[in-house]
Every structure is written in structure tokens, then in C-alpha cells.
Amino acid sequence: MSANDIARTGEYPALIHLKGAVEIRTPACLPVGKNRSLVCDGVMILRADEATFHEDSGQIEAQGAVTVVPLFHEQANVR
């Protein structure tokens, strides 16, 4: 999570309020194969003017100009 201003209310699990140039990246995991095993390959990116993140549920409430990049593949760092 990143934003110009981040404020937490209370102890864990808390609400985290983000304002200004908000960006929240979350792993993108999909069930694949016969066993429907989760494979995490990339991230989803939410950008907004403001957002509230609920630590207990992972729910995000976004306000203002909101965009979501559904699946962004980041290249692994190979040395």
C-alpha cells in the first residue's frame, strides 16, 4: 500500500485510511489444474484518490477516480 497520507484507526484488526495517489497491490492467485491448486502469478493493482482497507477482511472501499489493473505480470528478478 502507498499513498500521500496513511492513517490507522485502533489496534489490529484496524481500518487503514489512505488519501492521495493511493495504490494497493495484491497478489493475483487463480485455481488451476485438477486439484484447483492456487497459483499466484502477478498482482492486481488498485489506484484511487482515497481508500479504506479493512485488515480483518481484506475489503477495500475506494473513492474518487478509481482504476483497477486486473492482472499485471511482474517479471521475476533473475540474476
Backbone as CSV, one residue per row, in Angstrom:
resi,resn,N_x,N_y,N_z,CA_x,CA_y,CA_z,C_x,C_y,C_z
1,MET,0.835,-1.171,0.000,0.000,0.000,0.000,0.881,1.236,0.000
2,SER,0.449,2.229,-0.761,1.132,3.514,-0.717,0.109,4.614,-0.950
3,ALA,0.372,5.773,-0.362,-0.491,6.942,-0.507,0.249,8.149,0.042
4,ASN,-0.259,9.322,-0.249,0.336,10.538,0.297,0.123,10.628,1.804
5,ASP,-1.020,10.104,2.278,-1.333,10.133,3.704,-1.949,8.796,4.101
6,ILE,-1.408,8.162,5.133,-1.920,6.879,5.620,-2.164,6.994,7.113
7,ALA,-3.384,6.644,7.548,-3.735,6.701,8.968,-4.423,5.410,9.374
8,ARG,-4.036,4.891,10.526,-4.603,3.651,11.062,-5.492,4.004,12.241
9,THR,-6.662,3.343,12.322,-7.559,3.577,13.451,-7.553,2.351,14.354
10,GLY,-7.026,2.495,15.553,-7.056,1.418,16.533,-6.004,0.352,16.325
11,GLU,-6.153,-0.698,17.123,-5.248,-1.842,17.078,-5.705,-2.821,15.998
12,TYR,-4.876,-3.824,15.719,-5.222,-4.849,14.731,-6.411,-5.653,15.226
13,PRO,-7.406,-5.965,14.440,-7.577,-5.526,13.058,-8.160,-4.118,13.014
14,ALA,-7.552,-3.277,12.246,-7.936,-1.864,12.193,-8.408,-1.497,10.795
15,LEU,-8.883,-0.281,10.684,-9.157,0.304,9.383,-7.953,1.163,9.026
16,ILE,-7.516,1.071,7.795,-6.413,1.889,7.329,-6.979,2.834,6.280
17,HIS,-6.865,4.136,6.543,-7.377,5.160,5.644,-6.220,5.712,4.817
18,LEU,-6.384,5.704,3.503,-5.351,6.172,2.587,-5.917,7.328,1.762
19,LYS,-5.126,8.392,1.614,-5.570,9.553,0.840,-4.455,10.036,-0.075
20,GLY,-4.850,10.377,-1.304,-3.915,10.969,-2.254,-3.000,9.965,-2.917
21,ALA,-3.140,9.801,-4.219,-2.282,8.895,-5.002,-2.224,7.500,-4.384
22,VAL,-3.383,6.950,-4.057,-3.466,5.624,-3.424,-3.126,4.538,-4.439
23,GLU,-2.287,3.606,-4.022,-2.003,2.419,-4.826,-1.934,1.227,-3.888
24,ILE,-2.761,0.217,-4.187,-2.780,-1.014,-3.391,-2.522,-2.172,-4.344
25,ARG,-1.486,-2.949,-4.056,-1.135,-4.122,-4.866,-1.457,-5.379,-4.070
26,THR,-2.163,-6.299,-4.705,-2.491,-7.564,-4.052,-2.110,-8.716,-4.976
27,PRO,-1.674,-9.837,-4.414,-1.326,-10.984,-5.261,-2.535,-11.460,-6.054
28,ALA,-2.307,-11.859,-7.289,-3.354,-12.427,-8.127,-3.168,-13.937,-8.129
29,CYS,-4.073,-14.642,-7.461,-3.987,-16.095,-7.338,-5.212,-16.732,-7.985
30,LEU,-4.973,-17.724,-8.816,-6.056,-18.385,-9.531,-5.982,-19.893,-9.306
31,PRO,-7.153,-20.564,-9.165,-7.145,-22.020,-9.040,-6.905,-22.662,-10.412
32,VAL,-5.932,-23.560,-10.494,-5.616,-24.223,-11.759,-5.454,-25.728,-11.543
33,GLY,-5.581,-26.462,-12.636,-5.370,-27.900,-12.603,-6.530,-28.659,-11.996
34,LYS,-6.395,-29.972,-11.974,-7.444,-30.844,-11.445,-7.679,-30.627,-9.963
35,ASN,-6.614,-30.350,-9.231,-6.742,-30.138,-7.785,-7.153,-28.720,-7.440
36,ARG,-7.249,-27.868,-8.464,-7.618,-26.459,-8.256,-6.671,-25.771,-7.272
37,SER,-5.400,-26.121,-7.359,-4.375,-25.505,-6.515,-4.208,-24.044,-6.906
38,LEU,-4.017,-23.189,-5.898,-3.833,-21.779,-6.172,-2.434,-21.513,-6.703
39,VAL,-2.379,-20.816,-7.821,-1.114,-20.385,-8.401,-1.131,-18.862,-8.419
40,CYS,-0.146,-18.269,-7.762,-0.055,-16.813,-7.692,0.956,-16.351,-8.738
41,ASP,0.465,-15.582,-9.704,1.306,-15.159,-10.814,0.984,-13.713,-11.156
42,GLY,1.609,-12.803,-10.472,1.383,-11.392,-10.731,0.589,-10.720,-9.633
43,VAL,0.148,-9.495,-9.913,-0.579,-8.713,-8.922,-1.749,-7.996,-9.581
44,MET,-2.737,-7.673,-8.760,-3.806,-6.767,-9.166,-3.472,-5.426,-8.527
45,ILE,-3.702,-4.336,-9.253,-3.347,-3.015,-8.761,-4.588,-2.132,-8.745
46,LEU,-4.898,-1.593,-7.571,-5.986,-0.631,-7.420,-5.372,0.737,-7.205
47,ARG,-5.855,1.720,-7.964,-5.427,3.109,-7.784,-6.674,3.943,-7.530
48,ALA,-6.592,4.874,-6.581,-7.747,5.704,-6.250,-7.299,6.995,-5.594
49,ASP,-8.239,7.931,-5.489,-7.968,9.177,-4.774,-7.930,8.913,-3.265
50,GLU,-8.853,8.058,-2.802,-8.931,7.694,-1.384,-9.370,6.240,-1.280
51,ALA,-9.007,5.598,-0.183,-9.450,4.223,0.060,-9.391,3.914,1.546
52,THR,-10.234,2.957,1.943,-10.201,2.417,3.296,-9.974,0.919,3.171
53,PHE,-8.963,0.406,3.866,-8.628,-1.016,3.852,-9.008,-1.622,5.193
54,HIS,-9.812,-2.699,5.166,-10.236,-3.408,6.373,-9.270,-4.572,6.600
55,GLU,-8.446,-4.467,7.630,-7.445,-5.518,7.888,-8.067,-6.871,8.179
56,ASP,-9.235,-6.903,8.816,-9.820,-8.189,9.185,-10.346,-8.974,7.986
57,SER,-10.882,-8.302,6.983,-11.493,-8.993,5.850,-10.726,-8.819,4.543
58,GLY,-9.850,-7.817,4.483,-9.158,-7.515,3.241,-9.990,-6.671,2.295
59,GLN,-11.192,-6.291,2.726,-12.075,-5.476,1.897,-11.469,-4.094,1.688
60,ILE,-11.634,-3.570,0.463,-11.152,-2.239,0.125,-12.338,-1.409,-0.346
61,GLU,-12.524,-0.240,0.250,-13.531,0.713,-0.195,-12.772,1.874,-0.832
62,ALA,-12.962,2.066,-2.142,-12.219,3.096,-2.861,-13.154,4.207,-3.323
63,GLN,-12.665,5.447,-3.276,-13.448,6.603,-3.676,-12.659,7.466,-4.649
64,GLY,-13.408,8.320,-5.367,-12.771,9.237,-6.309,-12.495,8.537,-7.629
65,ALA,-11.439,8.953,-8.297,-11.041,8.335,-9.565,-10.415,6.980,-9.251
66,VAL,-11.165,5.909,-9.534,-10.728,4.550,-9.188,-10.454,3.771,-10.465
67,THR,-9.294,3.113,-10.500,-8.973,2.197,-11.599,-8.408,0.913,-11.009
68,VAL,-8.645,-0.178,-11.730,-8.108,-1.476,-11.314,-7.442,-2.118,-12.518
69,VAL,-6.186,-2.497,-12.344,-5.494,-3.294,-13.354,-5.722,-4.737,-12.924
70,PRO,-6.547,-5.501,-13.682,-6.969,-6.825,-13.216,-5.850,-7.825,-12.979
71,LEU,-4.858,-7.880,-13.844,-3.758,-8.823,-13.636,-2.525,-8.253,-14.303
72,PHE,-1.516,-8.000,-13.510,-0.274,-7.431,-14.011,0.837,-8.408,-13.691
73,HIS,1.483,-8.916,-14.725,2.581,-9.867,-14.521,3.871,-9.091,-14.317
74,GLU,4.490,-9.302,-13.169,5.773,-8.673,-12.901,6.864,-9.680,-13.200
75,GLN,7.864,-9.243,-13.914,8.950,-10.144,-14.225,9.770,-10.411,-12.976
76,ALA,10.154,-11.653,-12.808,10.979,-12.030,-11.661,12.385,-11.466,-11.842
77,ASN,12.997,-11.136,-10.714,14.376,-10.668,-10.758,15.294,-11.873,-10.957
78,VAL,15.915,-11.951,-12.099,16.821,-13.053,-12.399,18.232,-12.498,-12.406
79,ARG,19.103,-13.127,-11.639,20.490,-12.660,-11.566,21.414,-13.637,-12.189
